[in-house]
Amino acid sequence: MWRRFEALLYFFRYVLEQPEVDFQGAIRAKKRERILVVLSVDEVTRALDCLSPNFRLMGRLQYGTGLRVNERLRLRVKDLNFDRGQAHACR
């Protein structure tokens, strides 16, 4: 909602060239409180263990490396270094 207010300010200041417009009586939208949901280690472990064995490695790899879905889908065996425990950037 604040973007609309900023757009109105811009319109009055720069388009109509009225920089001193009084918005004191304007009703502003209330800011919503955002509560982030973070899974515990136990919850993540249980969720990954629910995957079928065919997809469990991909799920663990995606979660552990922070890959996006399309990056994981493009991942090839040559992008993984099992000796060092590294995944190289997908291009």
Secondary structure, 3 states (H helix, E strand, C coil): CHHHHHHHHHHHHHHCCCCCCCCCCCCCCCCCCCCCCCCCHHHHHHHHHCCCHHHHHHHHHHHHHCCCHHHHHHCCHHHEECCCCEECCCC
